[in-house]
Structure formats: C-alpha cells, structure tokens
Amino acid sequence: MDLNSYYNLIFAVLTGAAIGIEREYETRKDKKQDNSLSQHRKSFGGARTFPLASILGFLGVLFHQKGFTWIFPVTMLVIGFLILVSHYKEKDSIGITTEISFLVTYFIGALCALNEVFASAFIMVITVTLLSLKPVVREWVQKVKEEELVIATKFAVITLVVLPLLPTALPLPEAFWNLIPYFPRKLISPYEIWLVVVLVAGIGFFGYVINRLLGDKRGTLITALAGGLVSSTAVTMDYSRRAQKLQKSAYLSMGIIMANMIMIPRMLLEASIFHMPLARLLFWPLSGFFLGGALYIIYVYIKTKEEAKEPAATVIIENPMRLKDGLIFGSLYLAIRVLSHLGHTYFGDWGAYMVGFLSGLTDVDAITISMARSAADNMNLSTAAIATYLAAVSNTFTKGLLVLMLSPKKFSAIVFPGFLCMLLLGFLTLWAAI
C-alpha cells in the first residue's frame, strides 16, 4: 500500500469508531432505562467491533484489487450470516438497527479503500445522525396521522409515476395547429406544466410537514413561519380574524408580516430552479422586500415588548396535495404563461408588467415560474424581473385588503406600515439593481 492508502485506512477506522461509539452509548442509555434488557442482545457491537467491520471492508477491496475477487463477496456473506445468528439468537429481538449500521460500516471501509473518503464521511455522518435521533424520530412518527400518509403517497405518485409518463409536447395533429396559427404551441408542454405542479406542491408539502411536526401548542411567530410555507393567505386571514377577539395583538401583526416575508424565499427558489440568472437579478429587490418586513417586525417587537407572552397559535392548513388544486394551478400556470407571451409579443414590456401585476393578485408562484421560463426563452431579464416583482407587490395589496376587511382598524393600522416598509425598501433596491 502507498502512503495515501494508509491514510484511508486510518480514516476507515475512525469512521467505524464513530458509529461504534454511538451504538455503545445507546446501549448504556437503554440499559439505564430498562435493566431487564438482554445483555447478549445489547452487546452486539460497540467501539471496537465497528472499526473492525470497517477494516474488513477495506481489506476486502484491497484483496479484490490484487486479484482475489472472491474475498469481498464471501466476507460480506459471512458478516451477513453472523448478523443473522446474532439477531435470531435473542428471541425477544425486534429491531435490526445495530445490525444494519454494522453492515453500513463494512461498506464505508470499502469506500475508503476506493479513495472515496468524502463519500464515506458523508455516509458516516448521516448514519450517526439517524442513529442518535431515535427518540426524536419516534416522537414524530407518533404524531403522523393517516391523512399525512395519504398526502405523502399522493406526492410520490404525482412525482415518480405521473411525471415521467407525460410527453414534452402536446400530441396533436398538425391540422389542429393550423387552425390557430398564431398560438404559441411550444408553451403547451404537459411535462413542464406537471413539473411546475410538483414543485409548488412539494414546497407546500414541506411546509405542511413542518407545520405538523412543530405540534399544536407553539408560538404565534413560529406558526406564521411554518404556515407561510404552505399558504401566507391562510395565515393572514386567520390572524386577522383572531385580532378581533384580542386586545393586544402585536404578535398577530408580526405573524402576518412574517408569513408574507416567506413568500420571498419561495419566489427565489422557484426562479433559481427554472432560470438562475433571473434569480440573481431578483435577489436584491426581493431581499429589500424581505428586509423591510424584518426591520418592521423588530420595531414592533421592541415597541410592544411589555405585552404578555405571545399566545400559542394554530393555523388550520388544508391538504396541499389535492388533485383538484393541482389541476387548477396547472391551468393557471398555463394561462399566465400564454398571456405573458402574448402580452409581451403584442404590447412589449408593459404587457408583461400588466400580466405580472394581475396574476400576483391571486398567486405569485405561477407568475414567478412563468417569467423564469420566459426569460430562459427570449424575454429580457429586466422585464421578467420587474414583472415578477410587480406580482409580489400586487399580492401584498391583496393581503392588505384581507386585513382591512377581516380585522379591526387598530390592527390594520399596525400591519399596514409593515407592508409599506416592505414595498418601499423593495422598490428602492429594485431601482438600484435594475
């Protein structure tokens, strides 16, 4: 072996030791909690056994490279046999977490022999993290309801089953397109439309999961942060109604501003996925929009810190994976895509601006992705950026109208300056950037 191989072997031993130490620590903790646990079962492997497994994997690859190709698979089979014997020898044994981690350690040692040190380190970190998070994972699993499982299944179906089957172009005869010669047929891509639906649904699903995992009793601001990932409109409406029953509602106003600030990272993420240059151009204008809200939240917090501790809050977030909503959003995206193309073609930049502002009254996701795709085609980056920003502006107007309609005037007087700060600072950064 050369010097680099010796370094890799040392690294293999260290990664195996890290996993073994975690398993040994978990054994001691379990024995303290339950003295009746089987000593044989719990002593399967620790700080010495796991590094040995890593060394075995390392040696197996070395022998394979020297021409002894049978050693690695035979060693793996022997280790598998020993794991089975150890597992079934204890009659009350149920889990096989330690045994699986032992096998993972064997392959980590093999990766080190192949000079894949970074990959082995990454796998080791993931393995130790999963092993150490057992109490947290169990607590989360207990909170999972049947509805969440159904939602996760739907997301898997629309992503892994439906999306790959869709064509990139609409399979219609040429005679049909001849009837509408000026229609931009290249914009109608079932695959692209459904990809957009999957992306937006995935962001909503992530927010839905975070909202559920945080539990039912949490602060107003944390609820707004998690709920804003799914629907800032739902948070705005719920907090505005709740303000009618509370005398001190500063936290609710901060929650509305925070939920609408989450719109900015969503827009930047969507733009970066479909056209990174547009995301870079939008970064400063939207960051100014975000910073304006953050500064106002700090101001309100300092001014009203004498209020009682923020109350627990729960916003009811609807299922983000309903097929009907997905179809509606896909249709909305296609309509905005076509209208922005036609508007820009026949009315220039002002046509794109008008479509951006009007579409933002109901949703910012569709127009953001549409402008990113248009910029990737032939639209000027500045035009696409301004149209996207106008969507954020009009969406903020919609939220302000909801606050005005659903909450007392005193509450509106607290929220409106926050929206104004967001719009003003966003406009200044837009002017400076574009």
N, C-alpha and C positions, 0 to 999 in steps of 0.2 A: 504493500500500500504506500502511496505517496503521502506527503505531509497533509494535504487537503483532506484525504480520506480519514486520517487520524482525527482531524478537527471535526469532521462529520460524525465520526463515531462518538466523540465526546458529547456532541450536541444531541445525538440519539439517546445517550444515557441520561442526559439532563431532561429531555422532554418526557422520557419514560418515568423518571423520578418525580416530575411534577404531577403527572397523573396518579402515580402510586401514592404520593403523599396525600393527595386529595382523598383517595379511596381509604387510606388508613385513618385519616382524620374523621371521615364519615363513619367508619366502623366504631371508633371510640365514642363518637357522639350518640350513635344508635344504641350502643351498649349501656351508656349512662341513662338513656331514656327508657330502656327496656332490658333489664338484667336477664330476662328469660330467653333472649335471642341465642340461637345456636352458635357456639364458639367456632365450630368447624366451618360453618357456612360463612361466618363473617371474617374468617381469616384466609379467604381465598387468595388475596394478593394485596401487597402494600408497597412500601417504599423500596423494597429490594426486588420483589417479583416483577414489577412492571418494567424497571430498567432492563432486567434480563430478557423480557419479551422483546424489547426494542433492539437489544443486541442480537437476538436470534434473527429478527427480520433483516438487520444489517448484514449479518453473516450469510444469510440465505441468498441475498442478492450478490454478494461477493463471490460465493461459490458458483452461482449461475453464470456470472461473467467469466469465470475461469473454465467454464465448460461443463460443470456439474449441474446441468439444468434440472435434474430431478430433486435436488435437495430442497429448494424453496417450496414447491408444492407439497412435498412429503412433510416438511416441518410444519407447514400450515395445517395439514390434516392432523398431525399429531397433537398440535396445540388445540385444534377443534375437538379432538377426542378427549383430551384432558379437561377441557371446559365442560363438555357434556357429562363426564363422570363426576366432576366436582358439583355440578348443578343438581343432578338427579340423586346424588348420594344423600342429600338433605331432603327429606320427604316433604317438609313444610315450606320448601323453597318455591317462590313465585316469580320474583323478578330476576332478570339476567343482565342488569345494567353493568355490573362489575365485569362480567364475562365478556360482554360486547366491547367495553372500553379496553379490556386486555387484548382483544383481537385488533382493535384500532391501533393500540400501541405497537403491536407487531408490524403493522403496515407502515407506521410512522418511521420505525427503524429502517424499513426497506427504502422509504423515500430518501432518508438521509444518505444511504449508500449510493443512491442515484444522483446525489448532489442537489436534491430538491429541498434545500434547507428551509427556504421561506415557506414553501407549501406545508412542510411538516410542522413548522412553528405555528402556522395559521390553524392547522387541524388540531394541534395540541391545545391552543387557546380556546377554540370552540368546544373541544371535548371537556376540558376542565370547567368551562363556564356552564355547560349543560349539566354536568355532574353536581356542581355546587349550588345550582339553582333549584334543586329538587323541592324544597318547601314552597318556593315561590310558584313553581310550575303547578304543583298540586293545588295550591290555593286558587290559581287562575282556572284550572280545569274544573274545580268545583263550582265556579261561577258560570261556566258555559251552559247555555240552555239549548234546547232542541232547535230553537229558531236560529241561533248562531251557527249551528252545524249545517242547517239548510242553506243559510246565506253563503257559508264557505264552499259548500258543494256547488251552488249556482255559479259562484265566481270561477271555480275550477272548470266547470262545464263551458262557460262562455269564453274562457281563455284558452283552454287546452283542447277543446273539442270543436266548438263552433268556429273560432277564428281561423284555424288552419284550413278549414274546408271552403272558406269564402274566396271567390275569384277577385283578382285585382282590377278587373274591368267588367262592366255590366254586359252579359252575353246576349245582346240584342242584334237582330239582323240589320244590315246596312240600310235597308229600305226604311226602317223606322227612323234612323237618324237623319235620313234625307228629308223627312217631314219637318224636322226642327233644325235646320242647318246652322243656325247661329247659337244653338245651345252648347255650352262647354261640356261636352261628353266626358272629357278626361277627368272632370271633377267627381264623377259618379263612380267611385270605387268601393264596392261592398266591403272589401278587406280593410281599407283605410277607415271607413266610417265605423266599422265594428271595433277596430283598434282604438279609435278615439273613445268609444263607449266603454271599452275595457279599461282604458287608462283612467277615465274620470270615475268609473265605478270602483276601481282599485283604490284610488285616493279616498273615496267615501267609505269604502270597506275598512281601510286602515284607521280612519278616524272613528268609525263605529266600534272597532275592536278596542281602541284606546279609551273611548268613552265608557265601554262596558268594564274594562279591566280596572279603571280607576275606582269603581264602586259607586254606591248610591249616595254616600254621605261625603261630599267633598266641597271645597270652597267655590264661590261664585266665579272667580277668575279661572280656576283650573277647569271648571265645567265649560266656560266660554271658549277656552283654548282648545279643548278636545272637541266640543260641539262645532266649532268653526271649521274644523277639518271636513266635517260632513255637510253642514248647512249653516252658514252665518245668518241666513234669513230666519231659520228656525230659532236661533239664539236671540236675535233681535226682537222677534215677535214675542217670545216667551218672557224675556226680561222686561219688555215694555209693559206687558200686561201685569207682571208681578209688581212693577213700580207703583201701580195704583193702590196696592194694599200696604206698602211700606212707607213710613215717614222718612227714614234715612235710606236713601237708595244710591249712594255714591258708588258702591261696589257693582251694582247692576249697570250703571252707566259705563264704568270702566270695562265691565264684561262685554258690553255691546261693542265698544271701540276695539277691544282685543279680538273679538270674534271676526270683525271686519278686517283687522290687520292680517289675519291668517290667509285672507284672500290673496295677498301679495306673494307669499312663498308658493302658493298653488300655481299662480299665473307664471311665475318664473320657472317653475319646474316643468310645466306644460310647454312653455316656449322653448326651453332648452332641449327637450326631447325631440321636437319636430324641426327646430331651426336655431342652433346655438347662437349665430350672430345676432338674431333678434333678441334673444335673452340677454346678451351682453349689452345691447343698446338700451333695453328696458330696465336694466339693473338699477341705474342711478335714479331715474324718475320714480320707479316703484319703491325704491329704498327710501326716497324722500317722503313718499306717501306713508310708508311704514313708520319712519322715524317721527313724523308729525303725530301719529297716534300714540307712539310710545312716550313722547315728551308730554303729551296731554295727560296720559294716564299717571305719569309721575307727579304732575302738577295737582291733579285731583286727589291723589293719594296723600300728598303732603298737606293739602288744604283741609282734608276731611279725616285725618288720622285719629281725631278724637272720637270718631264714631265707634260704635260697638264692633266687636269682631265680626268679620264677614260671615254671613249665614251659609249653611250648607245648601246646595242647589243641585237640581237635576233637570236637565232638558231632555224631553222625550224625542229621541232621534228615530225617524222611521227607517224601515228596511231599505238600505241603499242598493239592493240587488234585484229590485222588482223588474220583470221583463218589460212591462208596460212603460216604466220610466226610461229604461234603456232605449226602447224604440222611439219614444218621444224625443229624447236627447239626440239620438242619431239623426232623426228627421230635422231637428232644429239645427244641428251642425251642418247638414247638407244644404238647408235653406240659406243659412248665413254664408256658407262657402260660395254658393251660386250668386247670391245677392252682392256680396263683396266683390266678386269677379266682374259681374255686370256693371255694378256701380262704378268701379274703378275704370272699367273699359270705356264707358259712355260718359261719365261725369268727372273723371280724373280723381285726384286725391280727395276732393270734397265728397265724392260718392262713397269712398271707403270710410271717411270720417263719420258720415251720417249712419252708415250701417253699423259701425262700431258703437256709436252712442246709443242707437236704438236697441241693438241686441243686448247691450250691457244693462238695460233696464230690468231684464229678467235673469240673465246669467252671464258670467264672464268666462267660463271655461270654453264654451263653443267658439266665441269670437277670438279668444287667445290662440287656440289651436288653428283656427281658420286663417288668421293673419300670419301665423308662423308658416303654414303650408303655402300661403300666397307669396310670402317673402322668399321662400325656398324656390318658387317658380320664377316670377319675374317682377313682383311688386317691389318698389323702393323700400329699403329698410326703415327710413324715417317715417314714411307714410304708414307702414304697418305698425310701427311703434306708437305713433300718435293715435291711430285708430284703436289700438289695444288700451292705451291709457284712457281714452275717452270712455271706453267700456267700464273701466274701474270708476271713473267719475260718475257716470250715469247710474251705476249700481249703488254707489254711495248715496246718490239722490233718492233712490228707491228706499234704501234703509232709513234715511232721514224721514221720508214720508210715512213709513210704517211707525216710527217712533212718535211722530206728531199725531197720528190717528189713534194709537193704542195706549199712550201714556199721558200722565198729567203734564201741564205746561211747565211746571217747575223742573220736572225730569227732562223734558225736551230742552230746556234752557241749559242743562248740564251736558247733554250729549252733543248738541249741535256745534258748540265750539270745538269739540274733538274732531268731528267730521270736517269742520272748516280748517283746522290745523293740518289735517291730512291732505286736503285738497290744495291748500296754499303752498305747503312745503313741496308737495309733489309737483305742482306747476312750476315752481322755481327751479327744481332740479331737472324737470323736463326741458325748460327753456335753456338751461345751461348745457345740457347734454346734447340737445338736438338743434 
